[in-house]
Amino acid sequence: MAGKTIVILGGGFGGLAAAQQLRRMLPPEHRVVVVERQDTFSLCAFNMRFMAGEIKERREVVRPLSELAKKGIEWVHGDILEIDPAARRVRTSSATLEGDYLIIALGAEKDGSGIAGFAESAYNLYDANEALLIDKPLRELDRGRAIVLICRSPFSCPGAPYEAAFLMDWTFRSKGNRQQVEVAIYTPEPRPLPAAGPAAGDALIGMLKERDIKYYPQQKLQKIDSGSRKIIFEGGEAPFDLLVGIPPHIAPKVVREARLTDETGWVPVEVDTLETRYPGVFAIGDVTSIKQPNPSGLSLPKAGVFADEESRVVAANIAAEIRGADKSKRFDGRGFCYIEVGEGLTAYASGNFYGYPGPIVYLEPPSRKYHEERKKLELDQLADLV
C-alpha cells in the first residue's frame, strides 16, 4: 500500500496531539507533517504560573519543535499563505503541500488591536510574554482596583480569566493589603462558564463571593480610555489601576479566506467526527464551531482538553481508514477543567457537555489534591507533545 500523507496545520496543543497520536498508530511509510510558523511550543496554561511569579522565564517551559523529527514527525517551518480544502492543498512560505488528509488546528487569533486603548492599558493574559510582566505590577499595587476584563465572547479556556482574578485576590491577601485593593472581573457573558450550564456557573459565582471578588456580567465593552484609566461600557464606566485583559478571539485570516468558516466566524464540523464539509478535511480545537447536540443552543467551549480529545478521535479514524478498518471513534463531548484559586488550591470542573437537555457539568471545591494533579498533568503534556 502506498504511503499516505496527513498534513496538520498548526503546532499548538491540538495539532501536536494529533501528530503524536497518528505517529503512534501508523507505520513509518505514512507521512505526518506539521506546519507551524513558531519554532517552539509551550502550554498556554503556564501563563497562570507566569502571572503568579511561579515561573520566571519562558525558557523553563518551552520546547523546540525541531525535536519532532526524533519521533518521525515532519515539521514545516513557515507561514500558511493559502488553504485549498477541496484539493487538500496548502501553500506555505517554504513549500506547497498536498495531503490525503488535512487537519486544521490553527486555534484562534487573539488580538486586542481592534479595541481602542487595549494595547496601551491592558496586560494580555493570553500572550506569554505579557503574562510574565503581570507579576511585578501586581505585587507593587498597594491600593486601588485590579481588574480582569473579558473583551468579547467566545474566548479560549473559559476558566482562565476567573483564575486570574483568584490569583490577584490571593496575591493581595498574601501581602496583607487585600482590604485596600478591590478585585473585579467584567465580562460580556451572562454567567461564568456559560457553556457548562447553570450549576457550574453558579458554583463559580459562589467562589467569587467568598473571596469578595466583584463580578459584573453582561458588560458590553466599547473602549478603554488609557488617559483616564477607565473602561468604557455601553452602560457605564469602570476605573482601574491594574488591568489584565482577554482580547477578542477570531479565526485566523487564512482560514476565513478559504471560506471554511460559517456565520459564527468559526469552522463548522460534525459534532462527533470533527469532519468539515470537505471529505478528508478535519478541524479541531479553538478554530471550530461546535453546537452541542442538545436543546440548550450552546456551543462547545474552546479549551485544550477538547482539542486533545478531538485530536484523538480524528487520528484514530484517519488511521483506521488507512488500515481499512472501521472508523468507529466518536467525540462524546466530555471534558474537564482545573481552576486555580491561589493558596495552593485548585477547583475541578467536569462533565458531559453533550448531556440532555443541556450540559451536565459540576464544579468540585478547591483542594490541594487537584492543584497537584494539575501541575503534574501540565508537565506530562509538555513532555508528551514535543
VENHU-V963056 format. One record per residue. N is the residue number from 1. RES is the residue in one small letter. PHI is phi in degrees with one decimal (none if undefined). Layout:
n=N res=RES phi=PHI
n=N res=RES phi=PHI
This chain:
n=1 res=m phi=none
n=2 res=a phi=-66.4
n=3 res=g phi=-68.4
n=4 res=k phi=-100.9
n=5 res=t phi=-121.2
n=6 res=i phi=-110.7
n=7 res=v phi=-102.2
n=8 res=i phi=-111.9
n=9 res=l phi=-94.2
n=10 res=g phi=115.3
n=11 res=g phi=-108.0
n=12 res=g phi=-92.9
n=13 res=f phi=-56.2
n=14 res=g phi=-66.3
n=15 res=g phi=-63.0
n=16 res=l phi=-69.8
n=17 res=a phi=-63.0
n=18 res=a phi=-63.3
n=19 res=a phi=-61.7
n=20 res=q phi=-63.8
n=21 res=q phi=-63.3
n=22 res=l phi=-62.8
n=23 res=r phi=-64.6
n=24 res=r phi=-73.0
n=25 res=m phi=-90.4
n=26 res=l phi=-113.5
n=27 res=p phi=-67.6
n=28 res=p phi=-65.4
n=29 res=e phi=-69.7
n=30 res=h phi=-95.7
n=31 res=r phi=-87.4
n=32 res=v phi=-117.9
n=33 res=v phi=-120.6
n=34 res=v phi=-108.6
n=35 res=v phi=-105.3
n=36 res=e phi=-151.5
n=37 res=r phi=-80.1
n=38 res=q phi=-75.0
n=39 res=d phi=-105.3
n=40 res=t phi=-137.5
n=41 res=f phi=-134.5
n=42 res=s phi=-149.2
n=43 res=l phi=-76.0
n=44 res=c phi=-63.2
n=45 res=a phi=-60.2
n=46 res=f phi=-68.5
n=47 res=n phi=-58.6
n=48 res=m phi=-65.7
n=49 res=r phi=-71.9
n=50 res=f phi=-63.3
n=51 res=m phi=-59.8
n=52 res=a phi=-81.6
n=53 res=g phi=80.5
n=54 res=e phi=-71.0
n=55 res=i phi=-116.2
n=56 res=k phi=-91.4
n=57 res=e phi=-137.9
n=58 res=r phi=-61.2
n=59 res=r phi=-60.5
n=60 res=e phi=-66.3
n=61 res=v phi=-130.9
n=62 res=v phi=-112.6
n=63 res=r phi=-125.2
n=64 res=p phi=-74.8
n=65 res=l phi=-70.1
n=66 res=s phi=-61.1
n=67 res=e phi=-68.3
n=68 res=l phi=-59.7
n=69 res=a phi=-58.8
n=70 res=k phi=-65.5
n=71 res=k phi=-101.8
n=72 res=g phi=79.4
n=73 res=i phi=-108.5
n=74 res=e phi=-83.0
n=75 res=w phi=-121.2
n=76 res=v phi=-98.4
n=77 res=h phi=-91.9
n=78 res=g phi=176.6
n=79 res=d phi=-82.4
n=80 res=i phi=-87.2
n=81 res=l phi=-98.1
n=82 res=e phi=-158.6
n=83 res=i phi=-120.5
n=84 res=d phi=-111.8
n=85 res=p phi=-66.0
n=86 res=a phi=-65.1
n=87 res=a phi=-92.0
n=88 res=r phi=53.1
n=89 res=r phi=-117.5
n=90 res=v phi=-132.2
n=91 res=r phi=-102.2
n=92 res=t phi=-118.4
n=93 res=s phi=-72.3
n=94 res=s phi=-121.4
n=95 res=a phi=-168.5
n=96 res=t phi=-109.2
n=97 res=l phi=-120.0
n=98 res=e phi=-124.3
n=99 res=g phi=-120.7
n=100 res=d phi=-75.1
n=101 res=y phi=-137.4
n=102 res=l phi=-131.3
n=103 res=i phi=-118.4
n=104 res=i phi=-95.8
n=105 res=a phi=-134.4
n=106 res=l phi=-89.8
n=107 res=g phi=64.6
n=108 res=a phi=-123.6
n=109 res=e phi=-77.4
n=110 res=k phi=-117.7
n=111 res=d phi=-134.3
n=112 res=g phi=-88.9
n=113 res=s phi=-63.7
n=114 res=g phi=-80.5
n=115 res=i phi=-104.4
n=116 res=a phi=-57.7
n=117 res=g phi=88.2
n=118 res=f phi=-64.1
n=119 res=a phi=-61.8
n=120 res=e phi=-79.7
n=121 res=s phi=-115.8
n=122 res=a phi=-112.6
n=123 res=y phi=-88.4
n=124 res=n phi=-78.6
n=125 res=l phi=-62.2
n=126 res=y phi=-93.5
n=127 res=d phi=-108.0
n=128 res=a phi=-59.0
n=129 res=n phi=-64.8
n=130 res=e phi=-77.5
n=131 res=a phi=-60.5
n=132 res=l phi=-62.9
n=133 res=l phi=-83.5
n=134 res=i phi=-71.3
n=135 res=d phi=-54.6
n=136 res=k phi=-65.2
n=137 res=p phi=-64.7
n=138 res=l phi=-63.7
n=139 res=r phi=-78.6
n=140 res=e phi=-86.9
n=141 res=l phi=-71.8
n=142 res=d phi=-98.7
n=143 res=r phi=-155.6
n=144 res=g phi=125.3
n=145 res=r phi=-125.8
n=146 res=a phi=-106.4
n=147 res=i phi=-119.1
n=148 res=v phi=-107.5
n=149 res=l phi=-120.3
n=150 res=i phi=-96.6
n=151 res=c phi=-76.0
n=152 res=r phi=-144.9
n=153 res=s phi=-126.9
n=154 res=p phi=-82.9
n=155 res=f phi=-147.3
n=156 res=s phi=-70.8
n=157 res=c phi=52.2
n=158 res=p phi=-57.9
n=159 res=g phi=-86.3
n=160 res=a phi=-59.6
n=161 res=p phi=-60.7
n=162 res=y phi=-72.6
n=163 res=e phi=-58.2
n=164 res=a phi=-59.8
n=165 res=a phi=-64.8
n=166 res=f phi=-62.8
n=167 res=l phi=-68.8
n=168 res=m phi=-58.9
n=169 res=d phi=-55.3
n=170 res=w phi=-68.6
n=171 res=t phi=-60.1
n=172 res=f phi=-70.8
n=173 res=r phi=-63.9
n=174 res=s phi=-64.4
n=175 res=k phi=-78.7
n=176 res=g phi=85.3
n=177 res=n phi=-119.6
n=178 res=r phi=-60.7
n=179 res=q phi=-69.1
n=180 res=q phi=-93.6
n=181 res=v phi=-123.2
n=182 res=e phi=-86.9
n=183 res=v phi=-109.7
n=184 res=a phi=-146.5
n=185 res=i phi=-130.3
n=186 res=y phi=-114.6
n=187 res=t phi=-147.0
n=188 res=p phi=-78.8
n=189 res=e phi=-67.5
n=190 res=p phi=-73.5
n=191 res=r phi=-159.3
n=192 res=p phi=-64.8
n=193 res=l phi=47.7
n=194 res=p phi=-59.0
n=195 res=a phi=-73.0
n=196 res=a phi=-90.6
n=197 res=g phi=93.9
n=198 res=p phi=-67.9
n=199 res=a phi=-62.3
n=200 res=a phi=-66.8
n=201 res=g phi=-63.6
n=202 res=d phi=-65.5
n=203 res=a phi=-63.8
n=204 res=l phi=-69.0
n=205 res=i phi=-60.0
n=206 res=g phi=-61.3
n=207 res=m phi=-67.0
n=208 res=l phi=-65.1
n=209 res=k phi=-63.3
n=210 res=e phi=-57.2
n=211 res=r phi=-103.4
n=212 res=d phi=56.8
n=213 res=i phi=-92.7
n=214 res=k phi=-70.6
n=215 res=y phi=-125.1
n=216 res=y phi=-123.3
n=217 res=p phi=-84.4
n=218 res=q phi=54.5
n=219 res=q phi=-101.2
n=220 res=k phi=-93.5
n=221 res=l phi=-74.0
n=222 res=q phi=-105.7
n=223 res=k phi=-166.7
n=224 res=i phi=-119.1
n=225 res=d phi=-92.8
n=226 res=s phi=-68.6
n=227 res=g phi=-68.5
n=228 res=s phi=-89.4
n=229 res=r phi=54.8
n=230 res=k phi=-133.4
n=231 res=i phi=-95.1
n=232 res=i phi=-104.3
n=233 res=f phi=-108.9
n=234 res=e phi=-60.0
n=235 res=g phi=-110.7
n=236 res=g phi=160.4
n=237 res=e phi=-144.1
n=238 res=a phi=-141.0
n=239 res=p phi=-76.0
n=240 res=f phi=-147.7
n=241 res=d phi=-112.0
n=242 res=l phi=-136.4
n=243 res=l phi=-125.8
n=244 res=v phi=-109.0
n=245 res=g phi=-115.9
n=246 res=i phi=-111.1
n=247 res=p phi=-72.4
n=248 res=p phi=-58.7
n=249 res=h phi=-111.9
n=250 res=i phi=-139.4
n=251 res=a phi=-66.9
n=252 res=p phi=-54.5
n=253 res=k phi=-56.6
n=254 res=v phi=-65.1
n=255 res=v phi=-72.9
n=256 res=r phi=-66.0
n=257 res=e phi=-66.8
n=258 res=a phi=-80.3
n=259 res=r phi=58.5
n=260 res=l phi=-87.6
n=261 res=t phi=-89.5
n=262 res=d phi=-118.1
n=263 res=e phi=-65.5
n=264 res=t phi=-76.1
n=265 res=g phi=91.9
n=266 res=w phi=-126.9
n=267 res=v phi=-87.9
n=268 res=p phi=-75.8
n=269 res=v phi=-139.5
n=270 res=e phi=-65.5
n=271 res=v phi=-66.0
n=272 res=d phi=-110.7
n=273 res=t phi=-113.9
n=274 res=l phi=66.2
n=275 res=e phi=-83.7
n=276 res=t phi=-81.8
n=277 res=r phi=-73.1
n=278 res=y phi=-98.3
n=279 res=p phi=-57.5
n=280 res=g phi=78.6
n=281 res=v phi=-116.3
n=282 res=f phi=-120.0
n=283 res=a phi=-135.7
n=284 res=i phi=-137.3
n=285 res=g phi=80.0
n=286 res=d phi=-64.6
n=287 res=v phi=-73.1
n=288 res=t phi=-91.1
n=289 res=s phi=-121.2
n=290 res=i phi=-125.6
n=291 res=k phi=-77.9
n=292 res=q phi=-62.3
n=293 res=p phi=-78.7
n=294 res=n phi=-148.6
n=295 res=p phi=-70.4
n=296 res=s phi=-64.6
n=297 res=g phi=76.5
n=298 res=l phi=-85.5
n=299 res=s phi=-102.8
n=300 res=l phi=-65.6
n=301 res=p phi=-63.5
n=302 res=k phi=-92.8
n=303 res=a phi=-152.7
n=304 res=g phi=-59.4
n=305 res=v phi=-63.3
n=306 res=f phi=-74.7
n=307 res=a phi=-58.3
n=308 res=d phi=-63.9
n=309 res=e phi=-68.9
n=310 res=e phi=-61.7
n=311 res=s phi=-62.9
n=312 res=r phi=-67.2
n=313 res=v phi=-64.5
n=314 res=v phi=-63.9
n=315 res=a phi=-61.9
n=316 res=a phi=-63.4
n=317 res=n phi=-73.5
n=318 res=i phi=-64.2
n=319 res=a phi=-62.0
n=320 res=a phi=-64.5
n=321 res=e phi=-64.1
n=322 res=i phi=-63.0
n=323 res=r phi=-80.5
n=324 res=g phi=81.2
n=325 res=a phi=-99.3
n=326 res=d phi=-75.4
n=327 res=k phi=-85.5
n=328 res=s phi=-105.5
n=329 res=k phi=-72.5
n=330 res=r phi=-133.8
n=331 res=f phi=-83.0
n=332 res=d phi=-107.4
n=333 res=g phi=79.4
n=334 res=r phi=-85.9
n=335 res=g phi=-162.5
n=336 res=f phi=-148.0
n=337 res=c phi=-156.7
n=338 res=y phi=-95.3
n=339 res=i phi=-127.0
n=340 res=e phi=-77.4
n=341 res=v phi=-122.0
n=342 res=g phi=88.6
n=343 res=e phi=61.9
n=344 res=g phi=71.1
n=345 res=l phi=-121.0
n=346 res=t phi=-141.8
n=347 res=a phi=-88.4
n=348 res=y phi=-139.3
n=349 res=a phi=-107.3
n=350 res=s phi=-157.3
n=351 res=g phi=158.3
n=352 res=n phi=-110.2
n=353 res=f phi=-77.0
n=354 res=y phi=-97.4
n=355 res=g phi=-63.9
n=356 res=y phi=-121.6
n=357 res=p phi=-84.4
n=358 res=g phi=-156.4
n=359 res=p phi=-58.4
n=360 res=i phi=-116.9
n=361 res=v phi=-132.1
n=362 res=y phi=-124.8
n=363 res=l phi=-110.9
n=364 res=e phi=-81.2
n=365 res=p phi=-60.4
n=366 res=p phi=-60.6
n=367 res=s phi=-151.8
n=368 res=r phi=-70.9
n=369 res=k phi=-58.5
n=370 res=y phi=-66.4
n=371 res=h phi=-63.1
n=372 res=e phi=-68.5
n=373 res=e phi=-57.9
n=374 res=r phi=-63.3
n=375 res=k phi=-61.0
n=376 res=k phi=-66.0
n=377 res=l phi=-60.4
n=378 res=e phi=-62.5
n=379 res=l phi=-68.3
n=380 res=d phi=-63.6
n=381 res=q phi=-64.7
n=382 res=l phi=-61.4
n=383 res=a phi=-67.6
n=384 res=d phi=-80.5
n=385 res=l phi=-79.0
n=386 res=v phi=-127.4
